[in-house]
Amino acid sequence: MKKMKIFNQVPVLTDGQIDKQAEKQIRFLKAIHPQLEESHWNEGRIELRPVKREQSIEDYLRSFGSWRLGQKDVVELKKFLHAINGKGVDLYYSAFAFDFDMVVYKKDGKPYEKGKVNKENALFTSILAADFDDITEEQFLQEKQRLLDLDIETIDVFSGHGWQSIILLNHRVTDKEILKKFTGLMMAKGFRVDSAIVDASRVLRMPFSFNCKALDKKSKYYDSINPKIIATTDHFWTERRYHVADVFGKLNNLPDVVEQTTPLTEIDLETIPTAPISNAERKAEKNNAIKEIEIIEVNQIDVEHLKAVYSMLNFKRLPLAIQKILAGSQSGLRNKVMFFIIPFLRNKLGLDIQMIRAIMTLWGERCSPILDADEIGKEVGRIYGLGFKGGHGVYTQELFQAYGYLDFDQYKIKDEIKITNSFFDDFAVLPDASVKIYLSMKLAAELGVVKEFSKKDIQRFANISERTIERNIKALVAKKYVSKRRSNRRKGETYVYYLTPYFSAAEGYTTLGNALVDKMLKELTDGEMKLYCFLRRKSGNQEDCFWASQKYIADQIGKTQQGLSLMTNNLDNKGFLKKTTEENGKIKQSKYVLKF
């Protein structure tokens, strides 16, 4: 454990020290709120909240907030840290990201303060947090060991008078009761956690700041003679992330010390509260909350016309109910349609956010009245940013009445792995063997064979030499597709490797069948596998052919045209594709019809 730093007054940091403080806080915030790493704007804003502990501070201290930590945001963070520098202020961060634009009111009719997280505007969290307050270091280490025995690693923050243990999640949880459920489960299993961490509006102690409660006359730690100002910092760090159901499952294996009022055997992670898509509909919903909607059943649609409109989709392959939805939606159903169709386009068809915005804008033009494109764009960003994990949103009874029966099995993804599209975009710089290593690891992880890989594991699954692994896994680690950590469990192994669970949602993904990946690993050379994967990516999840010049493809995957021509011939001979070449003036173009 790190040595505790105690001061008798709040330290005044130099510019260089504030730069270092900001750097450490940014690293922490990006771990807690991974959406802050993304280059694009996202829906969820985070808050850093200053709380005055000295009565002599008269200035109003505004919270710092950010949707992403880009260069401008870092500058604003440093200004914020300068504003509270040397003052008796405690600093907290929001556990949940929230909707900054949502205006909600308290029971007394007063609005919640703008720019602060509350129980109404909270959107999602990517952590589970436990507060171990007023216990000794030895007692805390015993509690931590119980979690380690369950193979649960945590980031641990010394808060000044206790510790906070944070479990990083590999997805977003929109259940606003999740912290309450987690705290209740921890208490039931005998962990000495504070029962106060229960709501989505919770703010937690920010590391790399100062605990100034000793300056607050209302605090039990108040000391007017010799106040103890304590530096807060991280004591243990991890980059491992978990699925929330996995964490709850591991904890549920422990015997109950306290009887659970509501046994938490199953967590519903797919419940997303709906919200109107425009100001007009917000007002309409408020004024007509009790009024029932008259559902108009959609019978006939012009499929050929819609096929031309939605040229980016294989429209005829879509279920009939989806085709009817894309023909336009009546007022009163559009919000339900948005929450259903956006997760469908993202999670079933693997489309990125730009493509979904384009599709939903075309849909909005077919609604009556026409929906504003800017409003749709904002709502797509909001719903997409929630990270909904299901294959689609809720297909409500109203949607069923309007659009008919929907056969979900028609688009049920079975035995497939998902690969972020940014992986394919890096093919020009990724070595061929790196692609083979990554796909073999993805397949092994999907089949549940192994999640953490030694070099010997990778050697077995990819069927390559240890030296080849050492040369080529570096590129995957550098690009953050694979992570590594030191190993204490495997004799003779310096590191273990695991697939990085997060990827940018804006990039979208491509699916590859497990059987296809296995077939490629067995029958194709490294370069042929790389090429075929690229063709699959470019043809899209819904198509089976791709037109392109050989120069274009060669540039995209780091090959020569001569080498590419040889590989496409080999893929043709091996039965993976059918290649035909046509001349368009002086330019030769090849068409590749993919067989798998």
C-alpha positions as CSV (number, residue, x, y, z in Angstrom):
1,M,0.0,0.0,0.0
2,K,1.2,3.6,-0.7
3,K,2.1,5.8,2.2
4,M,-0.6,8.1,3.4
5,K,0.1,11.8,2.8
6,I,-1.3,14.2,5.4
7,F,-1.2,18.0,5.5
8,N,-2.3,20.7,8.0
9,Q,-3.5,22.9,5.2
10,V,-4.6,22.4,1.7
11,P,-1.5,22.3,-0.5
12,V,-1.2,24.9,-3.3
13,L,0.0,23.1,-6.4
14,T,2.3,24.6,-9.0
15,D,1.4,24.7,-12.7
16,G,3.5,21.6,-13.4
17,Q,1.9,19.7,-10.5
18,I,-1.6,20.6,-11.8
19,D,-0.6,19.3,-15.2
20,K,0.5,16.0,-13.6
21,Q,-2.7,16.0,-11.5
22,A,-4.8,16.4,-14.6
23,E,-2.9,13.7,-16.4
24,K,-3.6,11.2,-13.6
25,Q,-7.3,12.2,-13.3
26,I,-7.8,11.8,-17.1
27,R,-6.4,8.3,-17.0
28,F,-8.7,7.4,-14.1
29,L,-11.8,9.0,-15.7
30,K,-11.2,7.2,-19.0
31,A,-11.1,3.9,-17.1
32,I,-14.3,4.7,-15.2
33,H,-16.1,6.2,-18.2
34,P,-14.5,4.6,-21.3
35,Q,-16.8,6.6,-23.7
36,L,-14.5,9.6,-22.9
37,E,-11.8,7.9,-25.1
38,E,-14.0,8.1,-28.2
39,S,-13.2,10.8,-30.7
40,H,-16.8,11.6,-31.5
41,W,-19.4,13.4,-29.3
42,N,-21.5,11.0,-27.3
43,E,-24.7,11.3,-25.3
44,G,-23.4,10.8,-21.7
45,R,-21.8,13.7,-19.9
46,I,-19.7,13.1,-16.8
47,E,-19.4,15.5,-13.9
48,L,-16.6,16.5,-11.5
49,R,-18.3,18.1,-8.5
50,P,-16.5,20.4,-6.1
51,V,-17.9,20.4,-2.5
52,K,-16.9,23.3,-0.2
53,R,-15.6,22.3,3.2
54,E,-14.4,25.8,4.3
55,Q,-17.0,28.3,5.2
56,S,-14.7,31.2,4.1
57,I,-15.0,30.2,0.4
58,E,-17.5,32.6,-1.0
59,D,-17.1,31.9,-4.7
60,Y,-19.6,29.7,-6.5
61,L,-17.8,26.7,-7.7
62,R,-19.3,25.2,-10.9
63,S,-19.0,21.5,-11.7
64,F,-16.7,20.5,-14.5
65,G,-18.4,18.4,-17.2
66,S,-17.4,16.7,-20.4
67,W,-18.7,14.4,-23.1
68,R,-15.2,13.4,-24.3
69,L,-11.7,14.3,-23.1
70,G,-10.3,15.9,-26.2
71,Q,-7.6,18.6,-26.3
72,K,-10.1,21.4,-25.5
73,D,-11.6,19.4,-22.7
74,V,-8.2,18.9,-21.1
75,V,-7.6,22.7,-21.2
76,E,-10.9,23.3,-19.4
77,L,-10.1,20.6,-16.8
78,K,-6.9,22.3,-16.0
79,K,-8.7,25.7,-15.6
80,F,-11.1,23.9,-13.3
81,L,-8.3,22.5,-11.2
82,H,-6.7,25.9,-11.0
83,A,-10.0,27.4,-9.8
84,I,-10.1,25.0,-6.7
85,N,-6.3,24.9,-6.2
86,G,-5.4,25.5,-2.6
87,K,-9.0,25.7,-1.4
88,G,-10.8,23.6,1.1
89,V,-12.8,21.7,-1.5
90,D,-13.6,18.0,-1.8
91,L,-13.8,16.6,-5.4
92,Y,-16.2,13.9,-6.6
93,Y,-17.0,12.3,-9.9
94,S,-20.3,11.0,-11.2
95,A,-20.7,7.2,-11.3
96,F,-23.3,7.5,-14.0
97,A,-23.1,9.5,-17.2
98,F,-26.1,11.7,-17.7
99,D,-28.2,13.7,-20.2
100,F,-27.1,17.3,-19.8
101,D,-30.1,18.7,-21.8
102,M,-32.8,16.9,-19.8
103,V,-34.8,19.4,-17.6
104,V,-36.4,17.6,-14.7
105,Y,-38.1,18.8,-11.5
106,K,-38.0,17.7,-7.9
107,K,-41.1,16.9,-5.9
108,D,-41.2,20.5,-4.6
109,G,-41.5,21.7,-8.2
110,K,-38.0,23.2,-8.3
111,P,-35.7,22.1,-11.2
112,Y,-32.6,20.0,-10.5
113,E,-29.4,22.1,-10.9
114,K,-28.1,22.2,-14.5
115,G,-24.9,20.3,-15.2
116,K,-25.2,17.9,-12.3
117,V,-26.2,14.2,-12.4
118,N,-29.5,13.3,-10.7
119,K,-31.7,10.2,-10.5
120,E,-33.8,11.4,-13.4
121,N,-31.1,12.4,-16.0
122,A,-28.8,9.5,-15.3
123,L,-28.2,7.4,-18.5
124,F,-25.7,4.6,-17.9
125,T,-22.6,3.5,-15.9
126,S,-19.6,1.3,-16.7
127,I,-18.6,0.5,-13.1
128,L,-19.8,-1.2,-9.9
129,A,-18.5,0.6,-6.8
130,A,-18.1,-0.5,-3.2
131,D,-17.3,1.9,-0.4
132,F,-15.3,0.5,2.6
133,D,-15.4,3.3,5.1
134,D,-13.8,3.6,8.5
135,I,-11.9,0.3,8.4
136,T,-8.2,-0.4,8.9
137,E,-5.8,-1.1,6.1
138,E,-5.5,-4.7,7.2
139,Q,-9.3,-5.2,7.3
140,F,-9.6,-3.7,3.8
141,L,-6.9,-6.0,2.4
142,Q,-8.9,-8.9,3.8
143,E,-12.0,-7.7,1.9
144,K,-10.0,-7.2,-1.3
145,Q,-8.6,-10.7,-1.0
146,R,-12.2,-12.1,-0.9
147,L,-12.8,-10.5,-4.3
148,L,-9.5,-11.7,-5.7
149,D,-10.4,-15.2,-4.6
150,L,-13.4,-14.9,-6.9
151,D,-11.1,-13.7,-9.7
152,I,-12.5,-10.1,-9.5
153,E,-9.9,-7.4,-9.7
154,T,-10.6,-3.8,-8.7
155,I,-9.2,-0.3,-8.9
156,D,-8.9,0.7,-5.3
157,V,-8.9,4.4,-4.3
158,F,-7.9,5.6,-0.8
159,S,-10.5,8.2,0.0
160,G,-8.9,9.6,3.2
161,H,-10.9,7.6,5.7
162,G,-11.4,4.4,3.9
163,W,-11.2,2.8,0.4
164,Q,-13.4,2.5,-2.6
165,S,-13.2,-0.5,-4.8
166,I,-14.3,-0.2,-8.4
167,I,-15.1,-3.0,-10.8
168,L,-14.7,-2.0,-14.4
169,L,-17.4,-3.3,-16.8
170,N,-17.0,-4.2,-20.5
171,H,-20.4,-2.7,-21.4
172,R,-22.8,0.0,-20.3
173,V,-25.5,-0.7,-17.7
174,T,-28.7,1.5,-18.1
175,D,-30.4,0.0,-15.0
176,K,-30.5,2.9,-12.5
177,E,-30.9,0.4,-9.6
178,I,-27.7,-1.4,-10.4
179,L,-25.6,0.2,-7.6
180,K,-28.3,-0.5,-5.1
181,K,-28.5,-4.1,-6.2
182,F,-24.7,-4.5,-6.1
183,T,-24.4,-2.9,-2.6
184,G,-27.2,-5.1,-1.3
185,L,-25.6,-8.2,-2.7
186,M,-22.2,-7.3,-1.2
187,M,-23.8,-6.7,2.2
188,A,-25.7,-10.0,2.0
189,K,-22.4,-11.8,1.4
190,G,-20.8,-10.2,4.4
191,F,-18.7,-7.5,2.8
192,R,-18.2,-4.5,5.1
193,V,-19.4,-2.0,2.6
194,D,-21.2,1.3,3.2
195,S,-24.9,1.0,2.4
196,A,-25.1,4.5,1.0
197,I,-24.0,3.7,-2.6
198,V,-27.4,2.9,-3.9
199,D,-28.6,5.5,-6.5
200,A,-27.7,6.6,-10.0
201,S,-27.0,10.2,-8.8
202,R,-24.1,9.0,-6.6
203,V,-20.9,10.9,-6.8
204,L,-17.7,9.2,-5.6
205,R,-14.4,10.5,-4.2
206,M,-12.0,11.6,-7.0
207,P,-8.5,10.4,-6.6
208,F,-5.5,12.7,-7.0
209,S,-7.3,15.4,-5.0
210,F,-7.6,16.2,-1.2
211,N,-10.0,15.1,1.5
212,C,-10.8,18.3,3.3
213,K,-13.6,17.1,5.6
214,A,-11.4,18.1,8.6
215,L,-12.3,21.8,7.6
216,D,-16.0,21.2,7.7
217,K,-17.7,22.0,11.1
218,K,-20.5,19.6,10.2
219,S,-18.1,16.6,9.7
220,K,-17.1,14.2,12.5
221,Y,-13.5,14.6,11.2
222,Y,-13.6,18.4,11.9
223,D,-10.5,19.7,13.8
224,S,-10.1,23.5,14.2
225,I,-6.6,23.1,15.8
226,N,-4.8,20.5,13.8
227,P,-6.9,19.5,10.7
228,K,-5.8,16.5,8.7
229,I,-5.9,17.2,4.9
230,I,-5.4,13.8,3.3
231,A,-4.3,13.2,-0.3
232,T,-6.5,10.7,-2.1
233,T,-4.9,8.3,-4.7
234,D,-5.2,4.9,-6.3
235,H,-3.6,2.1,-4.4
236,F,-4.3,-0.8,-6.8
237,W,-5.0,-0.6,-10.5
238,T,-6.4,-3.0,-13.1
239,E,-7.5,-2.8,-16.7
240,R,-9.6,-6.0,-16.5
241,R,-13.3,-5.6,-17.3
242,Y,-16.2,-7.8,-16.6
243,H,-19.8,-8.4,-17.6
244,V,-22.1,-7.4,-14.8
245,A,-23.9,-10.7,-14.8
246,D,-20.5,-12.5,-14.4
247,V,-19.7,-10.4,-11.3
248,F,-23.1,-11.0,-9.8
249,G,-22.8,-14.7,-10.6
250,K,-19.5,-15.0,-8.8
251,L,-20.7,-13.2,-5.8
252,N,-23.9,-15.3,-5.7
253,N,-21.7,-18.4,-5.3
254,L,-20.7,-17.1,-1.8
255,P,-23.0,-18.2,1.1
256,D,-25.3,-15.5,2.4
257,V,-24.3,-13.9,5.7
258,V,-27.4,-11.7,5.7
259,E,-30.7,-13.0,4.1
260,Q,-31.3,-11.2,0.8
261,T,-34.7,-9.5,0.7
262,T,-34.8,-9.9,-3.1
263,P,-32.4,-12.7,-4.4
264,L,-30.4,-11.3,-7.3
265,T,-30.2,-14.4,-9.4
266,E,-30.8,-12.5,-12.7
267,I,-30.0,-9.0,-13.9
268,D,-32.1,-7.4,-16.5
269,L,-29.6,-5.4,-18.5
270,E,-31.7,-4.8,-21.6
271,T,-34.3,-2.5,-20.1
272,I,-33.9,1.0,-21.6
273,P,-36.4,3.7,-20.6
274,T,-37.9,5.4,-23.5
275,A,-38.0,9.2,-24.2
276,P,-39.6,11.3,-26.8
277,I,-37.5,12.1,-29.9
278,S,-38.4,15.8,-30.3
279,N,-39.5,18.8,-28.3
280,A,-42.9,18.6,-30.0
281,E,-43.4,15.0,-29.0
282,R,-42.2,15.7,-25.4
283,K,-44.9,18.2,-25.1
284,A,-47.5,16.0,-26.7
285,E,-46.5,13.1,-24.5
286,K,-46.9,15.3,-21.4
287,N,-50.3,16.6,-22.5
288,N,-51.6,13.2,-23.6
289,A,-50.0,10.8,-21.1
290,I,-53.2,9.0,-20.5
291,K,-54.7,9.2,-23.9
292,E,-54.5,6.0,-25.9
293,I,-53.0,6.0,-29.4
294,E,-55.2,4.9,-32.3
295,I,-53.0,2.4,-34.1
296,I,-53.1,2.4,-37.9
297,E,-52.2,-0.9,-39.4
298,V,-49.7,-0.8,-42.3
299,N,-50.7,-3.1,-45.1
300,Q,-49.2,-2.1,-48.5
301,I,-45.8,-0.7,-49.1
302,D,-43.9,0.0,-52.4
303,V,-40.9,-2.4,-51.9
304,E,-39.2,-1.6,-55.1
305,H,-39.3,2.2,-54.4
306,L,-38.0,1.6,-50.8
307,K,-35.3,-0.7,-52.1
308,A,-34.0,2.3,-54.2
309,V,-34.4,4.7,-51.3
310,Y,-32.5,2.5,-48.8
311,S,-29.8,1.5,-51.3
312,M,-27.3,1.0,-48.5
313,L,-29.3,-2.0,-47.3
314,N,-30.2,-5.3,-48.8
315,F,-33.8,-4.2,-48.4
316,K,-35.6,-7.3,-49.7
317,R,-33.8,-9.5,-47.2
318,L,-35.2,-7.6,-44.3
319,P,-38.2,-9.0,-42.5
320,L,-41.5,-7.6,-43.7
321,A,-42.2,-5.8,-40.4
322,I,-38.9,-4.0,-40.7
323,Q,-39.7,-3.0,-44.3
324,K,-43.0,-1.6,-43.2
325,I,-41.3,0.4,-40.3
326,L,-38.8,1.9,-42.8
327,A,-41.7,3.0,-45.0
328,G,-42.6,5.6,-42.3
329,S,-44.3,5.7,-38.9
330,Q,-47.3,7.4,-37.5
331,S,-47.2,10.1,-34.8
332,G,-47.2,8.5,-31.3
333,L,-45.2,5.4,-32.4
334,R,-42.1,7.0,-33.6
335,N,-40.3,7.0,-30.3
336,K,-41.0,3.3,-29.8
337,V,-39.8,2.7,-33.4
338,M,-36.5,4.5,-32.7
339,F,-35.8,2.5,-29.6
340,F,-36.5,-0.7,-31.5
341,I,-34.9,-0.1,-34.9
342,I,-31.7,1.6,-33.9
343,P,-30.4,-1.4,-31.8
344,F,-31.6,-3.6,-34.6
345,L,-29.5,-1.7,-37.2
346,R,-26.5,-1.6,-34.9
347,N,-26.5,-5.1,-33.2
348,K,-28.1,-7.2,-35.9
349,L,-26.9,-5.6,-39.1
350,G,-23.6,-4.3,-37.6
351,L,-24.0,-0.8,-39.1
352,D,-22.0,2.2,-37.7
353,I,-23.6,5.3,-36.4
354,Q,-23.1,7.4,-39.5
355,M,-24.9,4.8,-41.6
356,I,-27.7,4.5,-39.0
357,R,-28.1,8.3,-39.0
358,A,-28.5,8.3,-42.8
359,I,-31.1,5.5,-42.7
360,M,-33.1,7.1,-39.9
361,T,-33.0,10.5,-41.7
362,L,-34.6,8.8,-44.7
363,W,-37.1,7.2,-42.4
364,G,-38.0,10.6,-40.8
365,E,-38.7,12.0,-44.3
366,R,-41.3,9.2,-44.7
367,C,-43.1,10.0,-41.4
368,S,-46.1,12.2,-41.3
369,P,-45.4,14.9,-40.4
370,I,-41.8,14.8,-41.5
371,L,-39.3,14.7,-38.7
372,D,-36.4,17.2,-38.5
373,A,-33.1,15.7,-39.5
374,D,-31.2,17.4,-36.7
375,E,-33.6,16.1,-34.1
376,I,-33.2,12.6,-35.5
377,G,-29.4,12.9,-35.6
378,K,-29.4,13.8,-31.9
379,E,-31.7,11.0,-31.0
380,V,-29.7,8.4,-32.9
381,G,-26.6,9.5,-31.0
382,R,-28.4,9.3,-27.7
383,I,-29.9,5.8,-28.3
384,Y,-26.8,4.5,-30.0
385,G,-24.7,5.8,-27.1
386,L,-26.7,3.8,-24.5
387,G,-24.9,0.7,-25.8
388,F,-28.0,-1.4,-25.8
389,K,-26.8,-5.1,-25.7
390,G,-29.8,-6.9,-27.2
391,G,-30.2,-7.7,-30.8
392,H,-33.1,-5.2,-31.1
393,G,-35.1,-3.0,-28.8
394,V,-38.5,-3.9,-27.4
395,Y,-41.1,-4.8,-30.1
396,T,-44.1,-3.5,-28.3
397,Q,-47.7,-4.5,-28.7
398,E,-48.3,-1.2,-30.5
399,L,-45.6,-2.0,-33.0
400,F,-47.0,-5.5,-33.5
401,Q,-50.5,-4.0,-34.2
402,A,-49.1,-1.5,-36.7
403,Y,-46.5,-3.6,-38.5
404,G,-47.4,-7.2,-37.9
405,Y,-45.6,-10.3,-36.7
406,L,-41.8,-10.2,-36.7
407,D,-39.8,-13.4,-37.0
408,F,-36.8,-12.6,-34.8
409,D,-35.1,-15.9,-35.7
410,Q,-34.8,-14.7,-39.3
411,Y,-32.0,-12.4,-38.1
412,K,-30.8,-14.4,-35.1
413,I,-27.0,-14.4,-35.1
414,K,-25.7,-17.9,-34.2
415,D,-22.2,-19.1,-33.8
416,E,-20.6,-15.9,-35.0
417,I,-17.9,-13.6,-33.7
418,K,-18.0,-9.8,-33.9
419,I,-15.0,-7.8,-35.0
420,T,-14.7,-4.1,-34.8
421,N,-14.5,-2.5,-38.2
422,S,-11.4,-0.5,-37.2
423,F,-9.5,-3.8,-37.2
424,F,-10.0,-4.1,-40.9
425,D,-9.2,-0.5,-41.5
426,D,-5.7,-1.2,-40.0
427,F,-5.0,-4.0,-42.4
428,A,-2.5,-1.8,-44.4
429,V,-0.2,-1.8,-41.4
430,L,-1.0,-5.0,-39.6
431,P,1.2,-8.0,-40.5
432,D,-0.6,-11.0,-42.0
433,A,0.3,-13.2,-39.1
434,S,-1.2,-10.6,-36.7
435,V,-4.6,-11.1,-38.3
436,K,-4.3,-14.9,-38.0
437,I,-3.3,-14.5,-34.3
438,Y,-6.2,-12.2,-33.6
439,L,-8.9,-14.4,-35.3
440,S,-7.6,-17.5,-33.6
441,M,-7.9,-15.8,-30.2
442,K,-11.4,-14.5,-31.0
443,L,-12.5,-18.0,-32.1
444,A,-11.1,-19.7,-29.0
445,A,-12.6,-17.0,-26.7
446,E,-16.0,-17.3,-28.5
447,L,-16.0,-21.1,-28.1
448,G,-15.2,-20.7,-24.4
449,V,-12.0,-22.6,-24.6
450,V,-9.8,-19.9,-23.0
451,K,-10.0,-16.2,-22.3
452,E,-6.5,-15.5,-21.2
453,F,-3.8,-16.8,-23.5
454,S,-0.2,-17.8,-22.9
455,K,2.1,-17.9,-25.9
456,K,1.7,-21.7,-25.9
457,D,-2.1,-21.3,-26.1
458,I,-1.8,-18.9,-29.1
459,Q,0.8,-21.3,-30.7
460,R,-1.7,-24.1,-30.4
461,F,-4.8,-22.3,-31.7
462,A,-3.0,-20.4,-34.5
463,N,-0.7,-23.2,-35.4
464,I,2.3,-20.9,-35.6
465,S,5.8,-20.8,-34.0
466,E,6.5,-19.0,-30.8
467,R,8.9,-16.7,-32.6
468,T,6.2,-15.8,-35.1
469,I,3.9,-14.9,-32.2
470,E,6.6,-12.7,-30.5
471,R,7.1,-10.8,-33.8
472,N,3.5,-10.3,-34.7
473,I,1.5,-9.9,-31.4
474,K,3.3,-6.6,-30.8
475,A,1.2,-4.9,-33.5
476,L,-2.0,-6.1,-31.9
477,V,-0.9,-4.8,-28.5
478,A,0.2,-1.5,-29.9
479,K,-3.2,-1.1,-31.7
480,K,-5.0,-2.1,-28.4
481,Y,-6.8,-5.1,-30.0
482,V,-5.0,-7.3,-27.5
483,S,-3.9,-6.5,-24.0
484,K,-1.3,-8.1,-21.9
485,R,-0.4,-8.3,-18.2
486,R,2.3,-10.0,-16.2
487,S,1.6,-13.6,-15.3
488,N,2.2,-15.1,-11.8
489,R,0.3,-18.3,-12.5
490,R,2.0,-19.9,-15.5
491,K,5.5,-21.1,-14.9
492,G,7.9,-19.9,-17.5
493,E,5.3,-17.4,-19.0
494,T,6.2,-13.7,-18.6
495,Y,2.9,-12.4,-19.9
496,V,-0.7,-13.6,-20.5
497,Y,-2.7,-12.0,-23.3
498,Y,-6.4,-11.3,-23.6
499,L,-8.7,-9.6,-26.1
500,T,-9.4,-6.0,-25.4
501,P,-13.1,-5.9,-24.6
502,Y,-13.8,-2.4,-25.7
503,F,-14.0,-1.0,-29.2
504,S,-15.4,2.3,-30.6
505,A,-19.1,2.0,-31.0
506,A,-19.0,4.5,-33.9
507,E,-16.9,2.1,-36.0
508,G,-19.5,-0.6,-36.1
509,Y,-18.6,-4.3,-36.5
510,T,-18.4,-7.2,-39.0
511,T,-19.6,-10.7,-38.1
512,L,-17.7,-13.8,-39.2
513,G,-19.1,-17.3,-38.6
514,N,-17.2,-19.6,-36.3
515,A,-17.1,-22.3,-38.9
516,L,-15.7,-19.8,-41.5
517,V,-12.9,-18.7,-39.2
518,D,-12.1,-22.3,-38.4
519,K,-12.0,-23.1,-42.1
520,M,-9.8,-20.1,-43.0
521,L,-7.4,-21.1,-40.2
522,K,-7.1,-24.6,-41.6
523,E,-7.1,-23.9,-45.3
524,L,-5.7,-20.4,-46.1
525,T,-2.3,-18.8,-45.9
526,D,-2.0,-15.8,-43.6
527,G,-2.2,-13.4,-46.5
528,E,-5.2,-15.2,-48.1
529,M,-7.0,-15.0,-44.8
530,K,-6.3,-11.3,-44.4
531,L,-7.6,-10.7,-48.0
532,Y,-10.8,-12.8,-47.6
533,C,-11.6,-11.0,-44.3
534,F,-11.2,-7.7,-46.0
535,L,-13.5,-8.7,-48.8
536,R,-16.1,-9.9,-46.2
537,R,-15.8,-6.5,-44.4
538,K,-16.2,-4.5,-47.6
539,S,-19.1,-6.6,-49.0
540,G,-21.0,-5.9,-45.7
541,N,-22.9,-8.2,-43.4
542,Q,-25.9,-8.4,-45.8
543,E,-24.2,-8.8,-49.2
544,D,-22.1,-11.5,-50.8
545,C,-20.2,-9.7,-53.6
546,F,-17.8,-6.8,-53.9
547,W,-16.6,-4.7,-56.9
548,A,-13.2,-3.0,-56.7
549,S,-9.9,-2.4,-58.5
550,Q,-7.0,-4.5,-57.5
551,K,-4.9,-1.4,-56.8
552,Y,-7.5,-0.2,-54.2
553,I,-7.6,-3.6,-52.4
554,A,-3.8,-4.0,-52.5
555,D,-3.4,-0.5,-51.0
556,Q,-5.9,-1.3,-48.2
557,I,-4.3,-4.5,-47.1
558,G,-0.6,-3.6,-47.7
559,K,0.0,-5.8,-50.8
560,T,1.3,-5.4,-54.3
561,Q,-1.2,-5.8,-57.2
562,Q,0.8,-8.8,-58.4
563,G,0.6,-10.5,-55.0
564,L,-3.1,-9.6,-54.7
565,S,-3.9,-11.2,-58.1
566,L,-2.2,-14.4,-57.1
567,M,-4.1,-14.6,-53.8
568,T,-7.5,-14.0,-55.4
569,N,-6.7,-16.8,-57.9
570,N,-5.8,-19.0,-55.0
571,L,-9.0,-18.2,-53.1
572,D,-10.9,-19.0,-56.3
573,N,-9.2,-22.3,-56.7
574,K,-9.8,-23.1,-53.0
575,G,-13.5,-22.4,-53.4
576,F,-13.8,-19.4,-51.2
577,L,-14.9,-17.0,-54.0
578,K,-15.6,-16.7,-57.7
579,K,-13.5,-14.1,-59.4
580,T,-14.5,-12.3,-62.7
581,T,-12.6,-9.4,-64.3
582,E,-14.1,-6.8,-66.6
583,E,-12.5,-3.8,-68.4
584,N,-13.9,-0.4,-68.0
585,G,-11.9,1.7,-70.6
586,K,-8.3,1.2,-69.6
587,I,-9.2,0.2,-66.0
588,K,-9.7,-3.5,-65.1
589,Q,-12.2,-4.2,-62.3
590,S,-12.7,-7.5,-60.6
591,K,-15.9,-8.8,-59.1
592,Y,-15.6,-11.2,-56.2
593,V,-18.6,-13.3,-55.3
594,L,-17.9,-14.7,-51.9
595,K,-18.9,-18.3,-51.2
596,F,-18.9,-18.2,-47.4
